[in-house]
Amino acid sequence: MTTPTPTFTTPAPSAPTLTAAPELSCYTTNLVSYLRPWIPDVDVRLAHAVRLSVRTDAPGGELAFSHHGRIDRTPDGQQLGYRGSGNWAYAKAALDRELALNGRVLACGNTRYLSWSPAFGLVDVPHWVLLERAAGGRWRLTDHFSALLPQGEQRPFAGTLDDDELRAALTPVGRQVPEYALRDTFALGEAVPVSSPMEYRWLVREPVTAAHPRRGTWVSEPLAVLSFLGERLSQDADALARNADDVWAAARHHQHRLAVLAEAGLLSPSIAAEAAASWGELPRSLRFAVVSGQRGRPRPGLVAKAFDDVLDTMSRLVTEPRAVTDSRAATESRAVTEERSR
């Protein structure tokens, strides 16, 4: 059976209409928007939760990235968890139940079937979208994600869909490359069970459970993780190509953190601006190096220098006396977890 291509009856509004969410990764941009009714200052919570950790011994030799502590645990003792089904009728009924309970639901779309995505018609990549109910039994889909990607520019989108169009937008991505699977696993900040990519997938609010001990060997200290990545990615062209997008996501998260801390007076504006600029240049350098490597001209020196520049500015950030290095969100999440486990 041919999967129908969604045709949205409501045109995408101009980008300024959907700029409430900070510019983050495709996961966290819509996660922040989803959580706002329960956590009004979720942007600030995320900023305090941002930290980069990398697992160095993931199965298959891949690198696993964790970009922030969990921010989805709410004061009423709820957190997010994946659900999935290969049966569309069951999946649609489950989405309806979640909307009835919470008014909104995060669902896992597929970029190949999202007409506003620069990857439309090209590649199957998981992409979170926000669903709500629209008039006449239709679905309202909102995607706050905005970015200039290697395939082109993606702008925020909002539109309404009927059941068939929603089914197409949420088409299972099928078998994933390992880095996509790892991004799904750590999209909430720590490893969580993920439904099969062969199924329609969505997230639900469920009671908080105790966090599982982190498996494997991780590098988490800010300067150590940058040093590790600079050495690994400058020497391993395959790892660079696979993980350049993970570094791009880390850069966006850290730029958000720097902006929020500086605005709150917790960080010198000049130091924050300098660090943000070096983070912004890092993924640009890495993408250039990836393309150059594909043409037979690897650029290990460029990769190493880009990480060294971030290391230099971040080393000054670490010594900034006003900077907040402990995650308020992580502290609140631990408190909620402990309370629920008593």
N, C-alpha and C positions, 0 to 999 in steps of 0.2 A: 504493500500500500504506500502510495506517495504521501509524504507529510505535507499538509497544506501550508502555504506561506501566509502569515498573518497580514491582513490589510486593516489598518487602524482607521476608524471613522473620525477620530478626533485628531487633528494635526498636532505635531509637536509644537509647543509654545516656544517663544524665543528664550534663549538661555537665561536672561535676567529673571524670568518668572520662577525658576527653580534653583536658586542659589543659596538657600538656607543651609544646606549641608556643606561642610568644609570639603575641600578638594583632597580626597584620600584615595585609597584603592577602590576597585569596583565592589569589594566586599564591605569594607568599613564605611564607605560613603552612604550606602543604603542601610547598613546596620545602624548607624547614628540616626538616620531619619526615622527608622522603625522604632527606636527606643525612646524618642523624644517625649511621647505622652507620659511615660513612666519616669523618665529621668530628664527633666527640663534642661539641666546643665550638662547634658551628655557630651557636648564638645569639650568642656573642661575636664570631665572625667576621663575621656579618652586621652587628652593631652598628658595628664598625670600618669596614665597607664602605659604610655608608649615606652617601649624598650625593645631592643633587638637582641634576640638569642638565636643561635644557629646550632643545630645538631650536626655533628661531624661524622657520625657513624650510622646514618639511616640505612635501612636495607637497600641493597643495590648500589651503594656508594653515592646516593643522592645527598643533597644538603636540604635539611628541613629548617624553615624559617618561622619563628614566632615573633610577631611584631608588637604585641601589646598584652598586658594582663587582661583578664576577662572584665568586660564592662556591661555584660548583659544580665548580670545577677541583680535583681531589683529588690527593694525593701520588703515586698510582699512574699519573698521566698521563692521567686521564680527565676528560671534561666531558660536559655534556648537549647534545643536539641533537634537533630535531623530526623526527618521521617521520609519514607519513600514507598512507592508502589509501582509495579509494572502495569497495573490495570488503571486506565484513565478514569473510568467511572468511579472507582474507589478513591483515586487521588482527588478528583473534583469534589466528591462528597466530603473528604477530609479537609480540603481547603475551605469549603463552606462552613464546616464546624468551627474551624479556627477563626474565621471571620466573625462568626456569631459570638464566639467567646471573647475575642480581643479586638475586633474591628479592623484588623490588618494582619497581614502575614507576609513574611519573607519567603520567596520562592526562588528556585534555581532555574534560571533561564539558560538558553543555549544561543551563543552569539551568531551562529549560522542562520538562525531564524528571527533575529531581532533587527528589523529593518533600519533602525537608527544607528546600529553598531557598524563601525568601519570593517568589522569581520563578517558582516552579513553576506551569506552565500559562499563564504570562503572556508571557515574552520569552525569546528565544534569546541567551544571553550565555555566552561561554567561561568555564569554571571548572575549575581543576586539582583532581584527586582522586588519592588514593594507592591503588593496587591491590596486593593480595597474594593468594596462593592460600589457599583454605579447604578444609575436608574435603569429600569426595564430589565433587570436580571443580568445586566452586563457586568464586566469586571473593569475596574480602573487600575491600570498599570502605570507606575511611576518609577523612573530610573534617574536618580539625582547625579549619577556618575558623569563627570566631565573631564576630558583629558585629550592631549595630543598624543596619539599612539603611533607606533610604526606603520600601521595600516591606514592611518588618517585620523581626523578629528572626531571625537565623540562628544556630543552635547547632551545636556539633560533632556529627558523626554517624559511626556505624560500623554496617555491616550486611553480609549476604551476599547474593549475586546468582547466578542461573543465567545461561547464555549469552544468552538473550533479554533478560533484565533488564539485563545489562551493555550489550548493544547499544543498548537504549533510552537508558540513562544517558549513553552516549557519542555520541548522535545528532549528526551534523555540524550546526554552527550555521548553515550557509549563508552567504549574502552578509552581510558585516559592515559596520557603520558605520565610518568611518575611525578613530575613536579606539579602537575595540576592536582593530582590526588593528594599530595602533601599540602597544597594550599587549601584544599577543602577541609582536610583534617585539622589544620591549625587556624582556620578562618576566625574562630572565636577567641583565639589567643592561647589556648592550650589544646592538646590532642583530645578530640571527641570522636565517638563512633559516627561514621558517615554511611549513609545509605548507598546502595549500588549505583554507579553512574549509568547502568542500564535501565534505571527506573526514573519516573517523575519524582522530583525531590522538593522538599520544602522544610521550613523550620517551625517548631511549635514552642509555646511557653509551657514549661513543665517544672515540677518541684526541684529545687536545688539539691544536688547530691554532693557528697564529699569528693574533692578533686583527687584524681589518681596520681600516684607518684610519677614524676617525669622519667621516661625511659631513655637510656642511651647517654652519650657523652655530649654535653652542650658547652658552648662558649657564650657567656652572657655579659661579662664585664664590658662596658662600652668601648674602651680603647682596645681591649683584647680581641673583641669580635671584629672590629674594623681591621686590625692587623691580620687576623686570620683570613678574612675575606680578600684583603688586598693581595696576600701571598698566594692563596689558592686560585683566585680567578685570573690573576696575571699569568699564572703558569699552566692553567688548564683551560684551553680554548673551548672544549665541550661544556665544561661546567659554567664558563662565562656565558655561553649562548643559552644554556638552560635556565640560568638563574639571574640574568640581567633584569628580568621583570620583578623578581623578588627584591632586588636592590632598589629598583625604581619605587616599589611600594614602601620600602623602608624610608626612602628619601622623603616621600610625601608625608608619611606619619611624623617624621622628625621635624619637618618644616612646620607642620601644624602645631606640634608640641612647643617649638621655639616661639612661634607667634603668640600662643596663649600665655606662656610664662612671661614673655616680655610685656604683654599687655597688662598682666596682673602685677607687674612690678617685681617679679621674682627673678628676673634675669635682665642684665644690661641690654638695652636695645641694640647697641652697636655690636656687642658680642653675638647676640641672637641673629642679627642681620648677616654678619660674616659667616656664621655657621650655616645658616639657611642657604646662603649663596653657594657654599661648597657642597652641601647636600644636593642642591639643584643641578650643579654641574656634573656630579658623579654619574647619574644614569645617562646623561647625554654622552659623556666620554665612553661609557661602557657600550652603549648602542653603536657608536661610531666604531669602536674596536671590534664588535661582533661583525658588522658589515665588512669591515676591512679584512678581518680574518677569513670570512667567506670568500673573499676575492684573492685569498692566498697571501695576504699581507698582515700577519698578526701584529698586534700593538701591545705587547706586555708592558712596555715602559709607560705608555699612556694610562693603562689600567692601574698600575702601581702608583703613579703620580696622583691620579684622581682620588684614590683612597688615602694617600699620604696627606693631601690637602684637607680632607675631612678630618683625619686624625689630628692635624695641627689645630684646626679651629675647635674641635671637640675637646682637646686637651685643655684649652683655656676655659671652655664651658664647665668642665668637671671641677675646676678650681674656683669657679664663681661662687662666692659665699651665699648668695641669695637663691641659687638654683635649687629647685625641688627635685631630688633624685628618687625619693620613695614614692610609690604609686598610691595615691589616695584611693583610687578605684580598687586596687588589689587589696588594700586594707579593708575596705567596705565589703568586698566579695568574701574575704576570709571570715569576717564577722557574721555575714549572712549564713555562710556554710556551717560555721560552728554552731550557730543558733538552731539551724534546721537539724543538725545531727545529734542534738542533746536529747 
